[in-house]
Amino acid sequence: MYAIYTLVFALASLLYLPAFVLRMWRAGYPLALAERLGRVRKKPDGTGPRLWLHAVSVGELLAAVPLIQALHLRRPQLDVVVSTTTATAARLARERLSGVTELVTFPLDLPPAIRLVLNAMRPDAFVAMETELWPNLLRILRVRGIPAMIANGRISDRSFRRYRWVRFFLRRVLESVAVFAMQSEEDARRIILLGASPEKVHVTGNLKMESTRAEEGVERLWGRLLGLSDEAVWVAGSTRQGEEEIIARVYQALQRSHPSLVLILVPRHPERIPEVEALLNRLGIGSVRRSALPGQPRAAGGVILVDTVGELASLYAVADLVFMGGSLIPWGGQNMAEPALRGKPVLFGPHVENFRDAARLLLEARGAIQVQDGDELVSVMRRLLDDPEERKRLGDVARQAMAGQSGACQKTLDLVAQFLFQGPLPNLVTGESSSV
């Protein structure tokens, strides 16, 4: 089966290569073909163990940041190498993890490339964020005696349907994983149904729900950078294709009753900025890119279009209302825990399958509002803009609901210690070693 998989993967990679090159060229991203083929810089022998952590894109990288920082704090001698697949995640890793890790591009899942990478890096353990299952990598890690872990694991509805078609093969792949740290009971149930041994599966919670300490002065800083004063601010975060037009039309409707409302629009993928600019222009809405501020003046009624990476979480500081994207269209939603942890009233659409636990928690606590379409979004937004006390209540309840979900980082650290390095790590709260 591995031989068939490798052949199919190699052929698919060759067929996709022209489209990949064109996509990278248009986005201005490096191809990094040598690293994708396994040619990474050889790591010298270190004084301590070495961990290879893979975060495929921005979302996984953001979830990994507190875990990596905690590992570095608790085991300073641990050498951490981070791999990513996308250029935006690599850029964010350089910004957030400077001095803590070395960064490489994740190789193609072909045996020669995997062996080259392992020979160069010589890791003692491997961690993949959010259920990245690469059969050849996991098999070769097992053959070499290098334990592998899935951290912050989740199985979306879409992935679960696909995986079930190849469950007979996936069962063998999952045997190569030493431990699964899953986000929820449902994620744990699904990975067991797909073939993981129950004794290897643990529920740790979602690293993205960890409490976030607000940086002092960040609201004032963003206010100056974006040219804000006393206007109400609506942040629409991590929006997807097909969603921006709905949000733009909602904004136009709201401006009739709230002409000073400022919309900060944050597409999930920055390379789509020209497309979104063209959409806004077609609808007669002015816009200015975040990277042009504060140098370029912002016209009244103009949308602030965020074309930078890694700033959304701190941008929530200036928000009076937050709408989480990927939820008005059948995509599965985005992480509503980030604005909730910052005490912001959160709205989202009907499609939140990828974050169903966070959505359920917020809705049950009455700390968020779910809308079905653009018309309902207009109605709810208008009501909340006229009721600052209700906005504050929603934000306070949201923060309390999410704060009670912390602890995923320490639970994951305990599993790292138990299954990957067989040694205790100090507790993040007490500073004492965890008994594992």
C-alpha positions as CSV (number, residue, x, y, z in Angstrom):
1,M,0.0,0.0,0.0
2,Y,2.8,2.4,0.8
3,A,4.3,1.8,-2.7
4,I,1.0,2.6,-4.3
5,Y,0.5,5.7,-2.2
6,T,4.1,6.9,-3.0
7,L,3.5,6.4,-6.8
8,V,0.2,8.3,-6.7
9,F,1.6,11.1,-4.6
10,A,4.7,11.5,-6.9
11,L,2.5,11.6,-10.0
12,A,0.1,14.1,-8.4
13,S,3.0,16.3,-7.4
14,L,4.4,16.4,-10.9
15,L,1.0,17.2,-12.4
16,Y,0.5,20.0,-9.8
17,L,3.9,21.5,-10.2
18,P,3.1,24.0,-13.0
19,A,0.1,25.4,-11.1
20,F,2.1,25.5,-7.9
21,V,4.9,27.5,-9.6
22,L,2.4,29.9,-11.1
23,R,0.6,30.4,-7.8
24,M,3.9,31.1,-5.9
25,W,5.0,33.5,-8.6
26,R,1.7,35.5,-8.5
27,A,1.8,35.7,-4.8
28,G,5.5,36.6,-4.8
29,Y,6.4,33.7,-2.5
30,P,9.7,31.7,-2.8
31,L,9.4,28.2,-4.3
32,A,11.8,26.6,-1.9
33,L,12.0,23.5,-4.2
34,A,15.3,22.3,-2.7
35,E,13.9,22.2,0.8
36,R,10.7,20.6,-0.4
37,L,12.9,17.9,-1.9
38,G,14.6,17.4,1.4
39,R,17.8,19.5,1.0
40,V,17.9,21.4,4.3
41,R,20.9,22.7,6.1
42,K,22.6,20.0,8.3
43,K,22.1,20.6,12.0
44,P,25.2,20.3,14.2
45,D,25.0,18.1,17.2
46,G,23.4,20.0,20.1
47,T,23.8,19.8,23.9
48,G,20.2,18.6,24.3
49,P,17.4,16.7,22.6
50,R,15.9,18.0,19.3
51,L,12.2,18.3,18.5
52,W,10.9,18.7,15.0
53,L,7.5,20.5,15.1
54,H,5.4,20.9,11.9
55,A,2.7,23.6,11.6
56,V,1.3,23.5,8.1
57,S,-0.1,27.1,7.9
58,V,-0.9,30.2,9.9
59,G,-3.6,28.8,12.1
60,E,-1.5,25.8,13.2
61,L,1.5,28.0,13.7
62,L,-0.4,30.4,16.0
63,A,-1.6,27.4,18.0
64,A,2.0,26.1,18.3
65,V,3.5,29.4,19.5
66,P,2.5,29.0,23.2
67,L,3.5,25.4,23.1
68,I,7.0,26.1,21.7
69,Q,7.5,29.0,24.1
70,A,6.5,26.9,27.0
71,L,8.9,24.1,25.9
72,H,11.7,26.5,25.6
73,L,11.0,28.0,29.0
74,R,10.7,24.6,30.7
75,R,13.5,22.9,28.9
76,P,16.0,25.5,27.6
77,Q,18.3,22.8,26.3
78,L,15.6,21.5,23.9
79,D,16.4,22.3,20.3
80,V,13.2,23.0,18.4
81,V,13.1,23.0,14.6
82,V,9.8,24.3,13.0
83,S,8.6,23.4,9.5
84,T,5.8,25.1,7.6
85,T,4.2,24.6,4.2
86,T,3.0,28.1,3.4
87,A,5.1,31.3,3.0
88,T,2.8,33.3,5.3
89,A,3.2,30.8,8.1
90,A,7.0,30.9,7.6
91,R,7.0,34.7,7.8
92,L,4.9,34.6,11.0
93,A,7.2,32.0,12.5
94,R,10.2,34.3,11.9
95,E,8.4,37.1,13.7
96,R,7.0,35.2,16.6
97,L,9.7,32.7,17.3
98,S,12.9,34.6,16.7
99,G,15.8,33.1,18.6
100,V,13.7,30.1,19.7
101,T,13.7,27.8,16.6
102,E,15.2,27.1,13.2
103,L,12.7,27.2,10.3
104,V,12.6,24.9,7.3
105,T,10.1,24.2,4.6
106,F,8.2,20.9,5.0
107,P,9.4,18.3,2.5
108,L,7.3,16.3,0.0
109,D,6.1,13.0,1.5
110,L,8.5,11.0,-0.7
111,P,10.9,8.6,1.0
112,P,14.1,10.1,-0.5
113,A,13.1,13.6,0.6
114,I,12.1,12.4,4.1
115,R,15.3,10.5,4.6
116,L,17.4,13.5,3.5
117,V,15.6,15.8,6.0
118,L,16.0,13.3,8.9
119,N,19.6,12.7,8.1
120,A,20.2,16.5,8.2
121,M,18.1,17.4,11.3
122,R,18.5,14.1,13.3
123,P,15.4,14.9,15.5
124,D,14.7,12.9,18.7
125,A,10.9,13.4,18.4
126,F,8.3,14.8,15.9
127,V,5.1,16.8,16.6
128,A,2.5,17.6,14.0
129,M,-0.1,20.2,14.7
130,E,-3.7,19.5,14.0
131,T,-3.8,16.0,12.4
132,E,-1.2,16.2,9.6
133,L,-1.0,12.6,8.6
134,W,1.9,11.9,6.1
135,P,2.2,8.2,5.6
136,N,5.8,8.0,4.5
137,L,7.1,10.4,7.1
138,L,5.4,8.6,9.9
139,R,6.5,5.2,8.7
140,I,10.1,6.2,8.4
141,L,10.0,7.9,11.8
142,R,8.8,4.7,13.3
143,V,11.5,2.6,11.5
144,R,14.1,4.9,12.9
145,G,12.7,4.8,16.4
146,I,11.7,8.5,16.5
147,P,8.4,8.9,18.4
148,A,5.7,11.0,16.7
149,M,2.8,13.0,18.2
150,I,-0.3,14.7,16.9
151,A,-0.9,17.8,19.0
152,N,-4.1,19.9,19.1
153,G,-5.6,17.2,16.8
154,R,-8.9,17.6,15.2
155,I,-10.9,15.7,12.5
156,S,-13.3,18.0,10.6
157,D,-16.5,16.7,9.1
158,R,-15.0,17.0,5.7
159,S,-11.7,15.2,6.6
160,F,-13.6,12.5,8.5
161,R,-15.7,11.7,5.4
162,R,-12.5,11.5,3.2
163,Y,-10.5,9.5,5.7
164,R,-13.2,6.8,6.0
165,W,-12.7,5.9,2.3
166,V,-9.1,4.9,3.0
167,R,-9.6,3.6,6.6
168,F,-8.0,0.3,5.8
169,F,-4.7,2.1,4.9
170,L,-5.1,4.8,7.5
171,R,-5.1,2.3,10.3
172,R,-1.6,1.3,9.4
173,V,-0.5,4.9,9.2
174,L,-1.9,5.7,12.7
175,E,0.0,2.8,14.2
176,S,3.2,4.9,13.6
177,V,2.0,7.7,16.0
178,A,3.0,7.4,19.6
179,V,0.3,9.7,21.1
180,F,-2.7,11.7,19.9
181,A,-3.5,14.9,21.8
182,M,-7.0,15.7,20.5
183,Q,-9.0,18.9,21.0
184,S,-12.4,17.3,22.0
185,E,-14.1,14.1,22.9
186,E,-15.6,14.0,19.4
187,D,-12.2,14.4,17.7
188,A,-10.9,11.6,20.0
189,R,-13.9,9.3,19.0
190,R,-13.2,10.0,15.3
191,I,-9.5,9.2,15.4
192,I,-10.3,5.9,17.2
193,L,-12.9,5.0,14.6
194,L,-10.3,5.6,11.9
195,G,-7.9,3.1,13.6
196,A,-6.0,4.8,16.4
197,S,-5.4,2.7,19.5
198,P,-7.6,4.0,22.3
199,E,-4.8,3.9,24.8
200,K,-2.8,6.4,22.7
201,V,-5.6,8.9,22.4
202,H,-6.0,11.8,25.0
203,V,-8.3,14.8,25.1
204,T,-6.3,17.9,25.9
205,G,-8.5,20.7,24.8
206,N,-7.8,23.4,22.1
207,L,-4.5,25.3,22.3
208,K,-6.3,28.2,20.6
209,M,-8.6,28.6,23.6
210,E,-5.7,29.3,26.0
211,S,-6.2,32.6,27.9
212,T,-4.4,35.5,26.2
213,R,-2.9,38.3,28.2
214,A,-3.7,41.7,26.5
215,E,-0.6,43.7,25.7
216,E,-0.7,47.1,27.6
217,G,-1.4,50.0,25.3
218,V,-2.2,47.9,22.2
219,E,-5.6,49.5,21.8
220,R,-4.1,53.1,21.8
221,L,-1.3,52.0,19.4
222,W,-3.8,50.6,16.9
223,G,-6.0,53.6,17.2
224,R,-3.0,55.8,16.2
225,L,-1.9,53.5,13.4
226,L,-5.3,53.2,11.9
227,G,-6.4,56.8,12.5
228,L,-9.3,55.9,14.7
229,S,-11.0,58.2,17.2
230,D,-14.4,57.6,18.8
231,E,-16.0,55.7,15.9
232,A,-17.5,52.3,16.5
233,V,-15.3,49.6,14.9
234,W,-16.4,46.4,13.3
235,V,-13.7,43.8,12.7
236,A,-14.6,41.0,10.2
237,G,-11.8,38.5,10.7
238,S,-10.6,35.6,8.5
239,T,-13.2,36.0,5.7
240,R,-13.4,33.7,2.8
241,Q,-14.1,34.0,-0.9
242,G,-17.9,34.6,-1.4
243,E,-18.2,36.1,2.0
244,E,-16.7,39.6,1.5
245,E,-19.5,40.7,-0.8
246,I,-22.1,39.8,1.9
247,I,-20.1,41.7,4.5
248,A,-19.6,44.7,2.2
249,R,-23.3,44.9,1.5
250,V,-24.1,44.6,5.3
251,Y,-21.6,47.5,5.8
252,Q,-23.4,49.6,3.2
253,A,-26.7,49.0,4.9
254,L,-25.3,49.8,8.4
255,Q,-23.8,53.1,7.2
256,R,-27.2,54.5,6.5
257,S,-28.0,54.4,10.3
258,H,-24.4,54.5,11.6
259,P,-22.4,56.6,9.1
260,S,-19.3,56.7,11.3
261,L,-18.9,52.9,11.6
262,V,-15.5,51.7,10.6
263,L,-15.1,48.3,9.0
264,I,-11.7,46.5,9.3
265,L,-11.9,43.6,6.8
266,V,-9.3,40.8,7.2
267,P,-9.4,38.2,4.4
268,R,-8.1,34.8,5.5
269,H,-5.5,34.8,2.7
270,P,-3.6,38.0,2.1
271,E,-2.9,37.1,-1.5
272,R,-6.6,37.7,-2.2
273,I,-6.3,41.4,-1.3
274,P,-6.4,42.6,-4.9
275,E,-9.5,40.6,-5.6
276,V,-11.3,42.0,-2.5
277,E,-10.2,45.6,-3.4
278,A,-11.8,45.1,-6.9
279,L,-15.0,43.9,-5.2
280,L,-15.2,46.9,-2.9
281,N,-14.5,49.2,-5.8
282,R,-17.2,47.6,-7.9
283,L,-19.7,48.2,-5.0
284,G,-18.6,51.8,-4.7
285,I,-16.8,51.4,-1.3
286,G,-13.5,53.0,-0.8
287,S,-10.7,51.1,0.9
288,V,-7.1,51.5,2.2
289,R,-4.6,48.8,2.9
290,R,-3.4,48.4,6.5
291,S,0.2,48.5,5.3
292,A,-0.4,52.0,3.8
293,L,-1.5,53.4,7.2
294,P,-0.9,55.8,8.8
295,G,0.9,57.4,5.9
296,Q,-2.1,57.3,3.5
297,P,-5.2,59.2,4.6
298,R,-8.3,57.1,5.2
299,A,-11.4,58.4,3.5
300,A,-14.6,58.6,5.4
301,G,-16.6,55.4,5.0
302,G,-13.6,53.6,3.6
303,V,-12.8,50.1,4.6
304,I,-9.5,49.2,6.2
305,L,-8.3,46.2,4.3
306,V,-5.7,44.2,6.3
307,D,-3.0,42.9,4.0
308,T,-0.5,41.9,6.7
309,V,-0.1,38.5,8.5
310,G,-0.3,37.8,12.2
311,E,-1.9,41.0,13.4
312,L,-5.6,39.9,13.6
313,A,-5.4,38.8,17.2
314,S,-4.1,42.1,18.5
315,L,-6.4,44.1,16.1
316,Y,-9.4,42.7,18.1
317,A,-8.3,45.2,20.8
318,V,-10.0,48.1,18.9
319,A,-13.1,46.2,18.0
320,D,-16.6,47.0,19.3
321,L,-18.0,44.1,17.4
322,V,-16.4,41.1,15.8
323,F,-17.7,38.8,13.0
324,M,-15.8,35.6,12.5
325,G,-15.5,34.6,8.8
326,G,-15.7,31.3,7.0
327,S,-19.2,30.9,8.6
328,L,-21.6,32.6,6.2
329,I,-20.5,30.1,3.5
330,P,-20.1,26.3,4.0
331,W,-16.5,26.4,5.0
332,G,-16.7,25.5,8.7
333,G,-15.8,28.8,10.5
334,Q,-12.7,30.3,12.0
335,N,-11.4,30.6,15.5
336,M,-13.9,32.6,17.6
337,A,-12.0,32.0,20.8
338,E,-9.4,34.7,20.1
339,P,-11.9,37.7,20.2
340,A,-13.9,36.0,22.9
341,L,-10.8,35.8,25.2
342,R,-10.3,39.5,24.6
343,G,-13.8,40.3,25.9
344,K,-15.3,41.2,22.5
345,P,-18.9,40.4,21.4
346,V,-18.7,37.8,18.7
347,L,-21.0,37.0,15.8
348,F,-20.7,34.2,13.4
349,G,-22.8,32.5,10.7
350,P,-24.4,29.0,10.5
351,H,-21.3,27.1,9.3
352,V,-19.1,26.6,12.4
353,E,-18.4,22.8,12.1
354,N,-14.6,23.3,12.5
355,F,-15.1,25.1,15.8
356,R,-18.3,23.5,17.0
357,D,-17.1,23.2,20.6
358,A,-16.1,26.8,21.0
359,A,-19.3,27.9,19.2
360,R,-21.5,25.7,21.4
361,L,-19.8,26.9,24.6
362,L,-20.3,30.6,23.6
363,L,-23.9,30.1,22.5
364,E,-24.8,28.2,25.6
365,A,-23.3,30.9,27.8
366,R,-25.0,33.5,25.7
367,G,-21.7,35.2,25.0
368,A,-22.1,35.1,21.2
369,I,-24.8,35.5,18.5
370,Q,-25.2,33.2,15.5
371,V,-26.9,34.6,12.4
372,Q,-28.2,32.8,9.4
373,D,-27.5,35.3,6.6
374,G,-26.6,38.9,5.7
375,D,-30.0,40.2,6.5
376,E,-30.0,38.9,10.0
377,L,-26.4,40.2,10.4
378,V,-27.6,43.7,9.5
379,S,-30.4,43.5,12.1
380,V,-28.3,42.1,14.9
381,M,-25.4,44.5,14.2
382,R,-27.7,47.5,14.2
383,R,-29.2,46.5,17.5
384,L,-25.8,46.0,19.2
385,L,-24.4,49.3,17.8
386,D,-27.3,51.0,19.5
387,D,-26.8,49.1,22.8
388,P,-23.2,49.5,24.3
389,E,-24.3,47.8,27.5
390,E,-25.4,44.7,25.7
391,R,-22.1,44.7,23.8
392,K,-20.2,44.8,27.1
393,R,-22.3,42.0,28.6
394,L,-21.7,39.8,25.6
395,G,-18.0,40.5,25.7
396,D,-17.7,39.8,29.4
397,V,-19.6,36.5,29.2
398,A,-17.5,35.4,26.2
399,R,-14.3,36.0,28.0
400,Q,-15.5,34.2,31.1
401,A,-16.7,31.2,29.1
402,M,-13.4,30.9,27.2
403,A,-11.1,31.5,30.2
404,G,-12.6,28.4,31.8
405,Q,-11.2,26.3,28.9
406,S,-7.5,27.0,29.6
407,G,-5.1,24.2,30.4
408,A,-4.5,22.6,27.0
409,C,-0.9,23.8,26.9
410,Q,0.1,22.1,30.1
411,K,-1.8,18.9,29.2
412,T,0.0,18.8,25.9
413,L,3.4,19.4,27.6
414,D,2.6,16.5,29.9
415,L,2.1,14.2,26.9
416,V,5.3,15.5,25.3
417,A,7.2,14.6,28.4
418,Q,5.6,11.2,28.8
419,F,5.7,9.9,25.3
420,L,8.4,11.8,23.5
421,F,11.2,12.5,26.1
422,Q,10.3,10.4,29.1
423,G,11.0,13.1,31.6
424,P,8.9,15.6,33.6
425,L,8.3,19.2,32.6
426,P,7.5,21.8,35.2
427,N,3.9,22.9,35.6
428,L,3.2,26.2,33.8
429,V,1.2,27.5,36.8
430,T,3.0,26.2,39.8
431,G,6.5,25.8,38.4
432,E,6.7,22.3,39.9
433,S,7.4,19.2,37.8
434,S,4.4,17.3,36.4
435,S,4.2,13.7,37.5
436,V,3.9,11.6,34.4
